[in-house]
Amino acid sequence: MTPFDVACAADALAQARAAARLVAGLPPDAVPRTMDEAYRVQAEIARRCGGYRGWKVGSLTPEARAAAGIDRPTGARLLTPFVHVAPVRLSHARFVTPTLECELAFELAADLPPRAAAYSADEVIAATGAMRLAIEVADSRLPPRPPTPLNIADAAANGAFVVGPAVRSWRSMDRGAIEAVLRIGGQEVARGTGAKILGDPLRALVLLANNPPPHGPGLRRGDIVTTGSMTGMTPVAAGDAAVAEFGFLGTLEVSFAP
């Protein structure tokens, strides 16, 4: 079997992101066949672009993992150049077909390195400094329904990540009851609650801590881990201005220049 070409795969995916286009086609030896190969490509892309600020976690349920043909949750690096602080104006031309997702994320205050024994929820809570309001700009450089390893190599369809206000009193909250409302041009387009994420988004963070992606140090102090969409996927057009409202917790804004 021909050895897997990590550099070629990273080149193609990084170039597709930079040009905001679909990958034209990868040579057979540059198509990741396993999750280990996928994470090697992720790590190489992160190295080339200056690192990563955290993770998006996916495949949270047994049903989702069965559908993806995998046996553990996934993590995708949030690449440093594509993480922004709200409010922010982004160029719509930087993306292929962007969609917006309102999310809750957690910012680590201490390392959670890989280890044999599982982290308890209490240990993960103790290592977490704040909950963050967030919007993910999802965007894939791949044709529809790509193989799971290829999707993970391409950052699990992450286009950009917009970080909003920090919530310090999150430990005492019913996080499943937190509601997000997404408005575009002042009109409500989506609504959802934290209950959509395993009943409590913190459970997604615990899953990732106990299933750290290979070729990395686990979760690091300062990492932001985003837990999944509360509001589904909403397409966004050039010229749109979006506001995510999280009730009394705050709002964040992202707009898209033509």
Backbone as CSV, one residue per row, in Angstrom:
resi,resn,N_x,N_y,N_z,CA_x,CA_y,CA_z,C_x,C_y,C_z
1,MET,0.850,-1.197,0.000,0.000,0.000,0.000,0.889,1.252,0.000
2,THR,0.523,2.227,-0.823,1.288,3.470,-0.900,1.182,4.233,0.420
3,PRO,2.292,4.719,0.965,2.225,5.488,2.213,1.338,6.727,2.060
4,PHE,0.672,7.063,3.137,-0.199,8.233,3.122,0.641,9.505,3.067
5,ASP,0.254,10.431,2.175,0.993,11.676,1.963,0.331,12.806,2.752
6,VAL,0.764,12.988,3.990,0.186,14.016,4.857,0.378,15.399,4.261
7,ALA,1.567,15.677,3.755,1.870,17.016,3.242,0.979,17.363,2.053
8,CYS,0.765,16.421,1.167,-0.078,16.682,-0.003,-1.518,16.962,0.415
9,ALA,-2.026,16.177,1.352,-3.393,16.395,1.830,-3.516,17.758,2.500
10,ALA,-2.542,18.103,3.344,-2.582,19.402,4.026,-2.493,20.538,3.025
11,ASP,-1.638,20.387,2.006,-1.528,21.414,0.961,-2.879,21.656,0.302
12,ALA,-3.537,20.587,-0.120,-4.781,20.717,-0.872,-5.880,21.342,-0.022
13,LEU,-6.002,20.917,1.214,-7.072,21.447,2.065,-6.794,22.892,2.466
14,ALA,-5.529,23.207,2.759,-5.186,24.591,3.117,-5.382,25.527,1.934
15,GLN,-5.024,25.082,0.740,-5.195,25.913,-0.446,-6.677,26.121,-0.766
16,ALA,-7.501,25.091,-0.569,-8.935,25.235,-0.805,-9.545,26.224,0.172
17,ARG,-9.108,26.199,1.424,-9.604,27.167,2.413,-9.183,28.573,2.032
18,ALA,-7.922,28.743,1.649,-7.419,30.078,1.307,-8.131,30.663,0.092
19,ALA,-8.499,29.799,-0.851,-9.146,30.265,-2.078,-10.662,30.223,-1.998
20,ALA,-11.205,29.735,-0.875,-12.658,29.605,-0.708,-13.273,28.831,-1.871
21,ARG,-12.771,27.619,-2.044,-13.276,26.774,-3.125,-13.277,25.321,-2.657
22,LEU,-13.994,24.489,-3.423,-13.988,23.066,-3.136,-12.643,22.459,-3.537
23,VAL,-12.258,21.422,-2.836,-11.061,20.679,-3.213,-11.304,20.052,-4.582
24,ALA,-10.399,20.272,-5.498,-10.608,19.804,-6.869,-10.541,18.284,-6.961
25,GLY,-9.766,17.680,-6.136,-9.575,16.233,-6.189,-8.219,15.893,-5.620
26,LEU,-8.201,14.947,-4.715,-6.949,14.564,-4.074,-6.380,13.317,-4.731
27,PRO,-5.057,13.242,-4.870,-4.454,11.983,-5.308,-4.820,10.866,-4.336
28,PRO,-4.903,9.644,-4.813,-5.299,8.542,-3.922,-4.469,8.439,-2.652
29,ASP,-3.172,8.738,-2.745,-2.328,8.611,-1.554,-2.446,9.802,-0.607
30,ALA,-3.282,10.804,-0.962,-3.497,11.963,-0.088,-4.919,12.000,0.476
31,VAL,-5.677,10.946,0.279,-7.022,10.857,0.850,-6.927,10.088,2.167
32,PRO,-7.200,10.733,3.305,-7.097,10.005,4.575,-8.102,8.860,4.641
33,ARG,-7.603,7.693,4.983,-8.449,6.499,5.042,-8.853,6.154,6.463
34,THR,-8.103,6.644,7.429,-8.365,6.335,8.828,-8.464,7.630,9.618
35,MET,-9.025,7.529,10.817,-9.110,8.713,11.656,-7.723,9.160,12.099
36,ASP,-6.799,8.226,12.281,-5.444,8.613,12.650,-4.816,9.472,11.553
37,GLU,-4.996,9.085,10.312,-4.476,9.890,9.205,-5.162,11.256,9.152
38,ALA,-6.463,11.276,9.419,-7.200,12.546,9.412,-6.630,13.512,10.440
39,TYR,-6.352,13.013,11.632,-5.829,13.899,12.677,-4.386,14.314,12.395
40,ARG,-3.646,13.507,11.694,-2.301,13.925,11.286,-2.385,15.118,10.326
41,VAL,-3.357,15.087,9.424,-3.536,16.216,8.510,-3.965,17.453,9.289
42,GLN,-4.918,17.303,10.185,-5.342,18.435,11.036,-4.151,19.076,11.720
43,ALA,-3.320,18.244,12.344,-2.177,18.769,13.092,-1.207,19.498,12.170
44,GLU,-1.011,18.971,10.961,-0.087,19.609,10.027,-0.628,20.950,9.547
45,ILE,-1.927,21.031,9.264,-2.514,22.306,8.847,-2.391,23.327,9.971
46,ALA,-2.656,22.914,11.196,-2.531,23.825,12.336,-1.095,24.316,12.480
47,ARG,-0.130,23.428,12.303,1.279,23.828,12.410,1.607,24.898,11.372
48,ARG,1.109,24.720,10.164,1.434,25.650,9.091,0.780,27.016,9.266
49,CYS,-0.387,27.056,9.878,-1.117,28.325,9.930,-0.965,29.050,11.265
50,GLY,-0.096,28.580,12.124,0.169,29.307,13.354,-0.509,28.774,14.588
51,GLY,-1.036,27.573,14.510,-1.600,26.956,15.698,-3.111,26.950,15.727
52,TYR,-3.642,26.593,16.893,-5.085,26.502,17.054,-5.477,27.016,18.433
53,ARG,-6.725,27.494,18.521,-7.226,28.113,19.755,-8.106,27.193,20.571
54,GLY,-8.417,26.030,20.044,-9.292,25.122,20.763,-9.879,24.093,19.820
55,TRP,-11.072,23.611,20.157,-11.661,22.478,19.452,-13.161,22.657,19.276
56,LYS,-13.695,22.048,18.213,-15.121,21.780,18.126,-15.288,20.269,18.289
57,VAL,-16.269,19.873,19.070,-16.478,18.461,19.352,-17.702,17.986,18.584
58,GLY,-17.653,16.769,18.087,-18.759,16.238,17.300,-18.963,14.758,17.542
59,SER,-19.957,14.204,16.848,-20.317,12.783,16.990,-20.512,12.433,18.462
60,LEU,-21.420,13.160,19.096,-21.583,13.063,20.544,-22.378,11.848,20.986
61,THR,-23.242,11.330,20.139,-24.121,10.232,20.537,-23.725,8.937,19.829
62,PRO,-24.109,7.802,20.398,-23.833,6.531,19.704,-24.439,6.492,18.309
63,GLU,-25.616,7.091,18.151,-26.264,7.099,16.839,-25.446,7.897,15.823
64,ALA,-24.947,9.061,16.254,-24.140,9.881,15.357,-22.840,9.174,14.993
65,ARG,-22.240,8.485,15.960,-20.994,7.774,15.677,-21.241,6.594,14.743
66,ALA,-22.346,5.897,14.940,-22.667,4.775,14.048,-22.868,5.271,12.621
67,ALA,-23.556,6.402,12.474,-23.795,6.951,11.141,-22.493,7.360,10.467
68,ALA,-21.523,7.816,11.271,-20.231,8.250,10.725,-19.238,7.104,10.582
69,GLY,-19.593,5.932,11.105,-18.706,4.786,11.017,-17.499,4.867,11.930
70,ILE,-17.676,5.500,13.085,-16.577,5.652,14.042,-17.049,5.205,15.423
71,ASP,-16.117,5.082,16.348,-16.471,4.543,17.665,-16.184,5.506,18.812
72,ARG,-15.859,6.776,18.505,-15.593,7.729,19.575,-15.911,9.130,19.072
73,PRO,-16.157,10.069,19.993,-16.423,11.455,19.573,-15.242,12.024,18.799
74,THR,-15.510,13.052,18.019,-14.471,13.677,17.216,-14.120,15.060,17.757
75,GLY,-12.934,15.501,17.416,-12.509,16.863,17.724,-11.919,17.493,16.481
76,ALA,-12.218,18.758,16.257,-11.642,19.478,15.116,-11.011,20.763,15.627
77,ARG,-9.772,21.008,15.242,-9.057,22.184,15.709,-9.697,23.471,15.177
78,LEU,-9.848,24.447,16.063,-10.261,25.799,15.683,-8.983,26.571,15.372
79,LEU,-8.689,26.727,14.098,-7.408,27.284,13.673,-7.296,28.758,14.044
80,THR,-6.150,29.143,14.563,-5.948,30.482,15.109,-6.349,31.612,14.156
81,PRO,-5.980,31.584,12.868,-6.328,32.723,12.010,-7.828,32.890,11.779
82,PHE,-8.618,31.871,12.133,-10.046,31.909,11.828,-10.906,31.983,13.085
83,VAL,-10.290,32.356,14.201,-11.021,32.595,15.444,-11.079,34.103,15.674
84,HIS,-12.274,34.646,15.894,-12.490,36.083,15.996,-13.285,36.399,17.256
85,VAL,-13.110,37.606,17.741,-13.865,38.089,18.895,-14.994,38.987,18.400
86,ALA,-16.208,38.727,18.860,-17.364,39.541,18.464,-17.295,40.917,19.131
87,PRO,-17.839,41.935,18.453,-18.430,41.936,17.114,-17.349,41.923,16.045
88,VAL,-17.666,41.292,14.902,-16.673,41.195,13.839,-17.381,41.248,12.489
89,ARG,-16.668,41.799,11.508,-17.162,41.830,10.136,-16.236,40.956,9.302
90,LEU,-16.792,39.953,8.653,-16.022,39.012,7.858,-16.362,39.180,6.381
91,SER,-15.446,38.797,5.547,-15.700,38.815,4.112,-16.447,37.546,3.708
92,HIS,-17.636,37.698,3.144,-18.400,36.536,2.704,-17.625,35.763,1.642
93,ALA,-16.800,36.445,0.861,-16.041,35.800,-0.212,-14.977,34.849,0.317
94,ARG,-14.691,34.896,1.620,-13.725,33.977,2.224,-14.275,32.569,2.384
95,PHE,-15.593,32.419,2.183,-16.242,31.138,2.448,-16.846,30.564,1.176
96,VAL,-17.123,29.271,1.204,-17.763,28.598,0.070,-19.275,28.721,0.193
97,THR,-19.854,28.082,1.198,-21.300,28.174,1.471,-21.491,28.268,2.986
98,PRO,-21.243,29.433,3.573,-21.249,29.541,5.036,-22.645,29.421,5.641
99,THR,-22.693,28.796,6.803,-23.908,28.729,7.616,-23.539,29.082,9.053
100,LEU,-24.527,29.571,9.808,-24.286,30.016,11.176,-24.919,29.056,12.179
101,GLU,-24.225,28.853,13.306,-24.705,28.011,14.383,-24.445,28.716,15.710
102,CYS,-25.485,28.912,16.508,-25.304,29.468,17.854,-24.856,28.351,18.786
103,GLU,-23.815,28.616,19.575,-23.226,27.558,20.379,-22.815,28.068,21.766
104,LEU,-22.627,27.128,22.668,-22.017,27.393,23.964,-20.655,26.707,23.988
105,ALA,-19.651,27.431,24.416,-18.289,26.903,24.462,-17.742,27.064,25.876
106,PHE,-16.667,26.340,26.153,-16.037,26.397,27.472,-14.550,26.696,27.306
107,GLU,-14.063,27.601,28.158,-12.657,28.016,28.107,-11.902,27.387,29.271
108,LEU,-10.853,26.650,28.942,-10.109,25.913,29.962,-9.180,26.832,30.752
109,ALA,-9.153,26.619,32.059,-8.251,27.354,32.943,-7.084,26.488,33.390
110,ALA,-7.104,25.221,33.042,-6.027,24.295,33.384,-5.960,23.218,32.320
111,ASP,-4.790,22.593,32.195,-4.617,21.516,31.223,-5.422,20.284,31.627
112,LEU,-5.905,19.561,30.622,-6.499,18.234,30.813,-5.789,17.291,29.841
113,PRO,-4.580,16.857,30.184,-3.804,16.024,29.257,-4.389,14.617,29.161
114,PRO,-4.036,13.894,28.096,-4.494,12.505,27.995,-4.011,11.687,29.188
115,ARG,-4.877,10.796,29.660,-4.493,9.895,30.742,-5.347,8.639,30.667
116,ALA,-4.891,7.581,31.349,-5.597,6.299,31.298,-6.937,6.360,32.016
117,ALA,-6.964,7.005,33.169,-8.208,7.090,33.942,-9.084,8.208,33.404
118,ALA,-10.386,7.945,33.340,-11.324,8.951,32.820,-11.418,10.138,33.768
119,TYR,-11.551,11.323,33.191,-11.834,12.515,33.988,-13.298,12.497,34.421
120,SER,-13.529,12.840,35.669,-14.911,12.986,36.141,-15.433,14.352,35.723
121,ALA,-16.753,14.491,35.757,-17.344,15.795,35.456,-16.826,16.853,36.419
122,ASP,-16.655,16.491,37.692,-16.166,17.462,38.673,-14.752,17.926,38.337
123,GLU,-13.911,17.019,37.871,-12.547,17.408,37.501,-12.552,18.345,36.297
124,VAL,-13.419,18.074,35.332,-13.502,18.938,34.159,-14.037,20.309,34.553
125,ILE,-15.036,20.340,35.418,-15.575,21.620,35.894,-14.476,22.423,36.593
126,ALA,-13.690,21.753,37.416,-12.635,22.450,38.149,-11.584,23.032,37.214
127,ALA,-11.394,22.412,36.044,-10.383,22.870,35.093,-10.920,23.919,34.130
128,THR,-12.196,24.261,34.235,-12.834,25.172,33.281,-13.040,26.539,33.915
129,GLY,-12.575,27.583,33.222,-12.646,28.918,33.781,-13.929,29.654,33.467
130,ALA,-14.447,29.483,32.249,-15.613,30.270,31.850,-16.389,29.537,30.772
131,MET,-17.649,29.872,30.671,-18.447,29.473,29.511,-18.479,30.664,28.565
132,ARG,-18.416,30.384,27.263,-18.401,31.447,26.266,-19.611,31.324,25.344
133,LEU,-20.245,32.435,25.051,-21.241,32.481,23.999,-20.500,32.515,22.668
134,ALA,-21.064,31.862,21.659,-20.295,31.736,20.419,-21.206,31.544,19.215
135,ILE,-20.636,31.848,18.057,-21.224,31.501,16.765,-20.153,30.783,15.965
136,GLU,-20.485,29.599,15.467,-19.605,28.957,14.498,-20.083,29.315,13.100
137,VAL,-19.133,29.685,12.247,-19.403,29.811,10.820,-18.954,28.490,10.200
138,ALA,-19.915,27.620,9.937,-19.598,26.327,9.340,-19.430,26.500,7.835
139,ASP,-18.456,25.782,7.281,-18.192,25.916,5.850,-17.287,24.766,5.428
140,SER,-17.721,23.992,4.444,-16.936,22.853,3.998,-16.273,23.143,2.668
141,ARG,-15.059,22.644,2.531,-14.343,22.713,1.265,-14.475,21.406,0.492
142,LEU,-15.408,20.554,0.909,-15.534,19.213,0.343,-16.879,19.039,-0.351
143,PRO,-16.968,18.118,-1.306,-18.267,17.802,-1.905,-19.223,17.241,-0.855
144,PRO,-20.508,17.192,-1.153,-21.478,16.677,-0.181,-21.163,15.244,0.260
145,ARG,-21.462,14.980,1.541,-21.325,13.659,2.145,-19.915,13.071,1.985
146,PRO,-18.901,13.802,2.406,-17.533,13.267,2.306,-17.328,12.133,3.303
147,PRO,-16.374,11.250,3.063,-16.025,10.244,4.070,-15.619,10.920,5.375
148,THR,-15.933,10.270,6.484,-15.663,10.881,7.790,-14.201,11.282,7.972
149,PRO,-13.220,10.440,7.649,-11.826,10.890,7.848,-11.487,12.151,7.045
150,LEU,-12.000,12.263,5.828,-11.714,13.458,5.036,-12.378,14.683,5.652
151,ASN,-13.592,14.525,6.144,-14.282,15.638,6.804,-13.520,16.093,8.048
152,ILE,-13.034,15.163,8.830,-12.279,15.516,10.031,-10.953,16.173,9.661
153,ALA,-10.307,15.699,8.609,-9.069,16.345,8.163,-9.307,17.794,7.792
154,ASP,-10.489,18.087,7.250,-10.838,19.448,6.843,-11.557,20.193,7.966
155,ALA,-11.145,19.932,9.211,-11.631,20.671,10.392,-13.123,20.499,10.626
156,ALA,-13.685,19.367,10.156,-15.105,19.076,10.390,-15.997,20.233,9.957
157,ALA,-15.667,20.779,8.780,-16.474,21.844,8.156,-16.488,23.138,8.967
158,ASN,-15.428,23.408,9.704,-15.335,24.705,10.359,-14.746,25.725,9.397
159,GLY,-15.444,26.870,9.263,-14.931,27.957,8.441,-14.330,29.068,9.269
160,ALA,-15.009,29.397,10.366,-14.524,30.416,11.303,-15.273,30.218,12.607
161,PHE,-14.753,30.842,13.649,-15.376,30.740,14.966,-15.366,32.116,15.603
162,VAL,-16.523,32.561,16.068,-16.683,33.902,16.641,-16.992,33.751,18.125
163,VAL,-16.104,34.270,18.956,-16.224,34.147,20.408,-16.909,35.379,20.969
164,GLY,-17.899,35.147,21.817,-18.617,36.231,22.465,-18.281,36.352,23.931
165,PRO,-19.188,36.951,24.703,-18.907,37.233,26.113,-18.613,35.985,26.940
166,ALA,-17.781,36.161,27.966,-17.512,35.106,28.935,-18.565,35.144,30.032
167,VAL,-19.035,33.963,30.423,-20.009,33.821,31.502,-19.289,33.132,32.656
168,ARG,-19.110,33.837,33.770,-18.336,33.299,34.890,-19.188,32.487,35.860
169,SER,-20.501,32.721,35.874,-21.374,32.049,36.842,-22.027,30.806,36.259
170,TRP,-21.407,30.206,35.266,-22.015,29.105,34.532,-22.223,27.844,35.373
171,ARG,-21.399,27.648,36.393,-21.499,26.410,37.177,-22.856,26.244,37.841
172,SER,-23.466,27.339,38.249,-24.738,27.267,38.979,-25.953,27.305,38.056
173,MET,-25.735,27.343,36.765,-26.845,27.480,35.817,-27.379,26.132,35.365
174,ASP,-28.631,26.133,34.965,-29.206,25.029,34.210,-28.816,25.268,32.759
175,ARG,-27.707,24.699,32.349,-27.165,25.021,31.034,-28.041,24.481,29.899
176,GLY,-28.794,23.428,30.194,-29.711,22.921,29.187,-30.856,23.862,28.896
177,ALA,-31.180,24.739,29.847,-32.296,25.672,29.669,-31.877,26.969,28.983
178,ILE,-30.588,27.174,28.778,-30.143,28.406,28.113,-30.666,28.411,26.677
179,GLU,-31.282,29.513,26.294,-31.865,29.619,24.959,-31.068,30.594,24.110
180,ALA,-30.903,30.244,22.851,-30.270,31.125,21.872,-31.272,31.438,20.780
181,VAL,-31.301,32.706,20.372,-32.124,33.149,19.248,-31.198,33.800,18.235
182,LEU,-31.258,33.335,17.006,-30.448,33.897,15.937,-31.326,34.790,15.069
183,ARG,-30.872,36.032,14.885,-31.570,36.977,14.020,-30.642,37.421,12.899
184,ILE,-31.187,37.499,11.708,-30.459,38.031,10.560,-31.293,39.174,9.986
185,GLY,-30.660,40.335,9.888,-31.397,41.506,9.436,-32.553,41.854,10.350
186,GLY,-32.416,41.535,11.638,-33.450,41.840,12.620,-34.568,40.827,12.703
187,GLN,-34.600,39.841,11.812,-35.664,38.845,11.795,-35.185,37.529,12.412
188,GLU,-36.005,36.947,13.281,-35.649,35.660,13.862,-35.627,34.583,12.785
189,VAL,-34.511,33.818,12.752,-34.374,32.751,11.763,-34.157,31.385,12.405
190,ALA,-33.785,31.347,13.675,-33.555,30.064,14.347,-33.583,30.282,15.851
191,ARG,-33.920,29.205,16.566,-33.997,29.267,18.023,-33.721,27.855,18.560
192,GLY,-33.067,27.779,19.719,-32.823,26.476,20.320,-32.244,26.626,21.715
193,THR,-32.111,25.523,22.429,-31.602,25.549,23.799,-30.401,24.618,23.950
194,GLY,-29.720,24.784,25.077,-28.580,23.939,25.378,-28.946,22.483,25.571
195,ALA,-30.216,22.187,25.811,-30.638,20.801,25.992,-30.376,19.961,24.755
196,LYS,-30.262,20.610,23.611,-29.986,19.883,22.371,-28.632,19.196,22.422
197,ILE,-27.731,19.701,23.270,-26.379,19.148,23.369,-26.328,18.205,24.571
198,LEU,-26.817,16.987,24.397,-26.765,15.944,25.433,-27.481,16.339,26.722
199,GLY,-28.428,17.281,26.625,-29.131,17.753,27.810,-28.372,18.827,28.565
200,ASP,-27.059,18.855,28.421,-26.181,19.829,29.079,-24.893,19.902,28.267
201,PRO,-24.563,21.041,27.653,-23.356,21.122,26.819,-22.067,20.738,27.527
202,LEU,-22.026,20.848,28.850,-20.810,20.457,29.569,-20.460,18.996,29.301
203,ARG,-21.477,18.163,29.060,-21.205,16.742,28.818,-20.367,16.545,27.565
204,ALA,-20.512,17.425,26.596,-19.692,17.331,25.389,-18.232,17.612,25.708
205,LEU,-17.973,18.570,26.587,-16.607,18.867,27.010,-16.001,17.672,27.737
206,VAL,-16.763,17.034,28.610,-16.267,15.858,29.331,-15.933,14.743,28.346
207,LEU,-16.784,14.549,27.346,-16.516,13.521,26.333,-15.193,13.779,25.617
208,LEU,-14.958,15.038,25.228,-13.720,15.344,24.510,-12.504,15.173,25.420
209,ALA,-12.621,15.585,26.677,-11.509,15.411,27.620,-11.127,13.943,27.748
210,ASN,-12.115,13.070,27.662,-11.862,11.641,27.820,-11.642,10.913,26.495
211,ASN,-11.745,11.632,25.397,-11.465,11.066,24.073,-10.626,12.058,23.278
212,PRO,-9.454,12.422,23.786,-8.658,13.453,23.107,-8.176,12.973,21.748
213,PRO,-8.239,13.820,20.733,-7.711,13.427,19.429,-6.223,13.099,19.514
214,PRO,-5.769,12.137,18.720,-4.332,11.808,18.729,-3.509,12.935,18.120
215,HIS,-2.206,12.806,18.293,-1.249,13.775,17.740,-1.472,15.158,18.348
216,GLY,-1.783,15.199,19.625,-1.973,16.456,20.327,-1.807,16.251,21.815
217,PRO,-1.781,17.351,22.570,-1.532,17.276,24.011,-2.793,17.133,24.853
218,GLY,-3.924,16.781,24.228,-5.178,16.841,24.965,-5.668,18.272,25.017
219,LEU,-6.442,18.605,26.030,-6.960,19.961,26.176,-5.961,20.788,26.980
220,ARG,-5.744,22.021,26.500,-4.734,22.884,27.101,-5.394,24.071,27.792
221,ARG,-4.719,24.589,28.788,-5.156,25.836,29.404,-5.299,26.903,28.313
222,GLY,-6.433,27.588,28.313,-6.695,28.608,27.309,-7.491,28.107,26.123
223,ASP,-7.543,26.788,25.922,-8.338,26.253,24.818,-9.815,26.592,25.007
224,ILE,-10.491,26.853,23.892,-11.941,27.037,23.868,-12.527,25.827,23.170
225,VAL,-13.442,25.147,23.831,-14.079,23.957,23.265,-15.549,24.278,23.020
226,THR,-15.948,24.238,21.760,-17.335,24.524,21.434,-18.087,23.221,21.233
227,THR,-19.334,23.184,21.674,-20.007,21.912,21.937,-21.064,21.515,20.924
228,GLY,-21.347,22.360,19.925,-22.322,21.977,18.916,-23.456,22.970,18.802
229,SER,-24.182,22.857,17.716,-25.198,23.855,17.401,-26.467,23.684,18.228
230,MET,-26.907,24.792,18.808,-28.191,24.847,19.503,-29.324,25.203,18.541
231,THR,-28.983,25.740,17.380,-29.983,26.349,16.501,-29.988,25.772,15.090
232,GLY,-29.305,24.667,14.861,-29.221,24.142,13.512,-28.268,24.955,12.659
233,MET,-28.394,24.817,11.356,-27.479,25.480,10.417,-28.288,26.458,9.564
234,THR,-27.930,27.740,9.638,-28.653,28.796,8.924,-27.749,29.423,7.879
235,PRO,-28.094,29.324,6.598,-27.261,29.950,5.566,-27.202,31.465,5.746
236,VAL,-26.076,32.039,5.341,-25.881,33.479,5.451,-25.368,33.995,4.116
237,ALA,-25.853,35.177,3.731,-25.505,35.751,2.432,-24.615,36.972,2.608
238,ALA,-23.970,37.369,1.530,-23.172,38.595,1.546,-24.067,39.773,1.894
239,GLY,-23.589,40.621,2.799,-24.361,41.771,3.256,-25.192,41.515,4.488
240,ASP,-25.322,40.265,4.907,-26.130,39.950,6.080,-25.438,40.398,7.370
241,ALA,-26.253,40.779,8.335,-25.787,41.070,9.694,-26.559,40.153,10.639
242,ALA,-25.832,39.362,11.405,-26.445,38.379,12.291,-26.184,38.735,13.747
243,VAL,-27.181,38.481,14.578,-27.077,38.697,16.019,-27.554,37.418,16.712
244,ALA,-26.735,36.899,17.609,-27.121,35.773,18.442,-27.453,36.300,19.830
245,GLU,-28.671,36.054,20.260,-29.145,36.530,21.560,-29.245,35.350,22.524
246,PHE,-28.602,35.492,23.676,-28.626,34.465,24.704,-29.301,34.996,25.969
247,GLY,-30.376,35.741,25.797,-31.100,36.289,26.931,-30.242,37.221,27.764
248,PHE,-30.356,37.091,29.080,-29.614,37.981,29.971,-28.112,37.724,29.943
249,LEU,-27.678,36.616,29.321,-26.247,36.315,29.273,-25.495,37.207,28.293
250,GLY,-26.205,37.723,27.300,-25.550,38.628,26.365,-25.840,38.295,24.918
251,THR,-25.253,39.049,24.028,-25.416,38.869,22.591,-24.048,38.944,21.915
252,LEU,-23.998,38.463,20.691,-22.818,38.682,19.871,-23.249,38.883,18.431
253,GLU,-22.426,39.644,17.701,-22.782,40.053,16.354,-21.668,39.695,15.379
254,VAL,-22.087,39.247,14.182,-21.168,39.021,13.089,-21.860,39.439,11.809
255,SER,-21.158,40.195,10.975,-21.713,40.628,9.701,-20.777,40.184,8.583
256,PHE,-21.330,40.188,7.358,-20.601,39.644,6.214,-20.537,40.673,5.093
257,ALA,-19.351,41.133,4.832,-19.144,42.088,3.754,-19.324,41.379,2.418
258,PRO,-19.841,42.080,1.408,-20.005,41.466,0.077,-18.665,41.015,-0.486
